Amino acid sequence: MGGISKTKLMYNTYVSYSKLKQHVNLLILSGLLEYDSIDHVYRTTEKGINFLNTYKQIRRLHIHDF
């Protein structure tokens, strides 16, 4: 069910491997991202999806204010 490997994530975000590890660890600790050790991919959690949706709403409000 979806997911992305660490290598694809690194290339899609143009982030170095060391920085990616830092960000991924923070996102996992925050419950926004999870690692599937069977498929060896990362997936956005439900909490992560809710966070992204809220962030998009806030950005839309901010853009309309200017």
Secondary structure, 3 states (H helix, E strand, C coil): CCCECHHHHHHHHCCCHHHHHHHHHHHHHCCCEEEECCCCEEEECHHHHHHHHHHHHHHHHHHHCC
